[in-house]
C-alpha cells in the first residue's frame, strides 16, 4: 500500500492555506491532536520532516514542498473527476459511441445526431459502421454505447428497442429478365450476382429469412460498402441488391432501378436500437431514442410501427 494517501495531501494543503495547525485541523474536520498525529505518522514513514514546527506561517521543508506539488496535481484531478461524475449522474455529460450496420441508416440517423449534438453538446459522440467487427459483443463489453441493428442476439444486459418495421426488397435493372415478375422466389437467385454490404451472410435479411431456409445460394456474391455504388451496379445490369424499402425510395423515384418483393407476402423485418440495460434511464440516451423514433417516421417512406 502507498504511504501517501489523499487525506495526507488534503491536510498539507489545508496547512499551507491556513498557516497554522489549529485552523488546518478545523478545515479538514479533525482535532488538532489528531491532525498532529497524522502528520507525525506520515513523517516517520517517509523518514523526514515535512514542515518546521513553531513557525507562523508554517514553513515547509523541501520534502513538504514536493508533497504540496503532488497535492496540487492530484487534488485538481480529483475535483475534476468528481465534477464529471456528477454530470454523468445527472445525465448532462458522458459518452455515446454508436455503430450502424448499414450506410443507408444515415438518411434518418444524421438528422437525429444533429438534434442530439445541439441539445447535448457535452456528450462525446462517435459514429462508425459495423462492417469490420461484431458490434453487439462490443456493446456488451462497453466499447460501444448503442448499435443500430436488424439482427438482435440473446446477450445478457443488452436491450433491444424496436424503431420500426420495414420490408426487405430487391433492386434490379428495369431491363433485367426478372423485371416482369410480380415477386421473386429463392430459385430466381440461382444464376444471379447478389451485391451486398461486406458482412457475414448470416447477418443479411435476404439470407436469414429467404435464401438460407430454401437452401439457395446465389451464383456470385459481390461486396460494396456504398449504397450508391450498389445502385450503379444494379442499374447497369451487373447484379441484384437487397435493401430496406425505405433505403431504395430515392433510387426508385429517380427510376434508376425497380424493386420486387421477396416472395408473395414479402420479407418484413424490424430495426432496433441496442443498448445496455444499465443505460436505459440515462437522460441523453432517452432523448436520443425518442428523437430517433420521431425522425424515422418523419423522413422514411414505407415503414410501419414496430408493434404491427
ABEGO torsion letter per residue (X at the ends): XBABBAAAAAAAAAAAAAGBAAAAAAAAGBBAAAAAAAAAAAAAAAGBBABBBGBOBBBBBAAAAAAAAAAAAAAAAAAAAAAAAAAAAAGABEBBBBBBABAAAAAAAAAAAAAAAAABAABBBBBBBAAABBAAAAAAAGABABBBBABBBBBBGBBBBBABBBBBBBBBBAABAAAABABBBAAAAAABBBBBBBBBAAABAAAAAAAAAAGBBBABBBBBABAAAAAAAAAAGAEBBBBBAAAAAAAAAAGABBBBBBEAAEBBBBBBBBBBAAAAABAAAAAAAAAAAAAAAAABBGBBBAAX
